[in-house]
Amino acid sequence: MAKKSLSLNLPAEVVIEILSWLPIKSISRFRCVSKFWHHLLTKDIHFTKLYQDRCNKNPGILVIRREFNAPNDDEEEDIIILSDSDEDEEEEEEILGDTKEIVKFYCAIDLTACNESIELDSSYLPSFCYIYGICNGLVCLADDEYNFCIWNPLLKDHVVIPCLPSSSHFPGCDEVTSAGFGYNQDTNQCIVITFCIIDRKEAGYMSHVSLYTLGRDSAWRTIEGVPYFVDSHATPINGALHWLAFTQSLTLILSFNMNDEVFQEIPPPNDVRFDVDGEYNHDMKIGELGGLLSIFIQPTGENVQIWVLREYAEVHSWTKTFVIGQLDLYPLGATHEEEIILHCKSAGQLILYNPRTYSVRNEEFGFEFHDAFIFIGSILSPTLIRGARDTFT
């Protein structure tokens, strides 16, 4: 007797509900089941948002480990360098000589199982050494010459974007000081932006701005510059990118709306003094905690302070939320249990701080690492986003 095939015609909403809970590897395989599934899993912005919202319940960590091997000597042991200061970098150059840098990426999908992290396969990528942003499961990488790549490490999908205009494109430009990366959920496009500084001495700073939109542009665009020195990685929140920016007398937060392509100033907390007698006296970084813009401040000789902007762009809503202590810590984000995820750079470790119980615990990777980032996987494909440029209107 011939076997009868079993066919289930489930309503589309039931299919979507089931698929939205599946692992990313399953989603990538199921794209070829049918035209409907392919469109749903690659081009449907609403499904992508639903899937991402459910992934956001389980933040993970991506870390970078830098190793240096002596050339043409396979038996030479790896040299591990973990440094941030200029003095250390000078000493590093003397130690390394002609050694070759090897960059390795590790990912812990579950924050509570960092010791089970996996090394991500990056052998198919060009030689990109630095992370300039992570957003919606996409990683923006660049090399020393600011050649950029957008990478989904879980899908093993990447796009190399066109070369950035040389500094000679901007007369008087000294160097690229900062870059930013974000994903625009409204348009299903990726944004890469760079700042090239001109020091006009008495007239103050001026930064030329270059912008590339993956899914729209075939080349970089130049947009209106800003009168600031921008020197930090961007933090994407509320459809905008955010940096620390400086004039000769002020420190502020600079935001860039990805829809309108407009810059805006966000003043820091009124109660925070950023200088004493004209001297810069604190370590300050911006980040995201619980979906809100935050500032991480450590005045010289004082405790670490974390301020949160409760109402976006409203300076009166800055709230000093946590005071931690005099530690070499950098905040990465928060868990859904409201623990603060901190990176101790000097020790190459992750620390989780519980503000309710004032307790801390370490999450061990089993090795030291150079940098760490919150990472939440996604089904976004850089290749498919780039392909949408042909139909952009």
HELIX and SHEET records of a PDB file:
HELIX    1   1 ALA A   12  LEU A   19  1                                   8    
HELIX    2   2 ILE A   24  PHE A   30  1                                   7    
HELIX    3   3 LYS A   35  THR A   42  1                                   8    
HELIX    4   4 ILE A   45  CYS A   55  1                                  11    
HELIX    5   5 ASP A   86  LEU A   96  1                                  11    
HELIX    6   6 LEU A  111  GLU A  116  5                                   6    
HELIX    7   7 SER A  167  HIS A  169  5                                   3    
HELIX    8   8 LYS A  201  ALA A  203  5                                   3    
HELIX    9   9 VAL A  315  SER A  317  5                                   3    
HELIX   10  10 PRO A  382  GLY A  387  1                                   6    
HELIX   11  11 ALA A  388  THR A  391  5                                   4    
SHEET    1   A 4 ILE A  79  ILE A  80  0                                        
SHEET    2   A 4 GLY A  60  ASN A  69 -1                                        
SHEET    3   A 4 LYS A 100  ALA A 108 -1                                        
SHEET    4   A 4 ILE A 118  GLU A 119 -1                                        
SHEET    1   B 3 ILE A  79  ILE A  80  0                                        
SHEET    2   B 3 GLY A  60  ASN A  69 -1                                        
SHEET    3   B 3 ASP A 371  PHE A 375 -1                                        
SHEET    1   C 4 TYR A 130  CYS A 135  0                                        
SHEET    2   C 4 LEU A 138  ALA A 142 -1                                        
SHEET    3   C 4 PHE A 148  ASN A 152 -1                                        
SHEET    4   C 4 ASP A 157  VAL A 160 -1                                        
SHEET    1   D 4 GLU A 175  ASN A 184  0                                        
SHEET    2   D 4 GLN A 189  ASP A 199 -1                                        
SHEET    3   D 4 TYR A 205  LEU A 214 -1                                        
SHEET    4   D 4 ARG A 221  VAL A 226 -1                                        
SHEET    1   E 3 PHE A 229  VAL A 230  0                                        
SHEET    2   E 3 ALA A 240  PHE A 246 -1                                        
SHEET    3   E 3 THR A 235  ILE A 237 -1                                        
SHEET    1   F 4 PHE A 229  VAL A 230  0                                        
SHEET    2   F 4 ALA A 240  PHE A 246 -1                                        
SHEET    3   F 4 THR A 251  ASN A 257 -1                                        
SHEET    4   F 4 VAL A 262  ILE A 266 -1                                        
SHEET    1   G 2 ASP A 275  VAL A 276  0                                        
SHEET    2   G 2 GLU A 279  TYR A 280 -1                                        
SHEET    1   H 4 HIS A 282  LEU A 289  0                                        
SHEET    2   H 4 LEU A 292  PRO A 299 -1                                        
SHEET    3   H 4 GLN A 305  LEU A 309 -1                                        
SHEET    4   H 4 TRP A 318  VAL A 323 -1                                        
SHEET    1   I 4 LEU A 329  ALA A 334  0                                        
SHEET    2   I 4 ILE A 340  CYS A 344 -1                                        
SHEET    3   I 4 GLN A 349  ASN A 354 -1                                        
SHEET    4   I 4 SER A 359  GLU A 363 -1                                        
END                                                                             
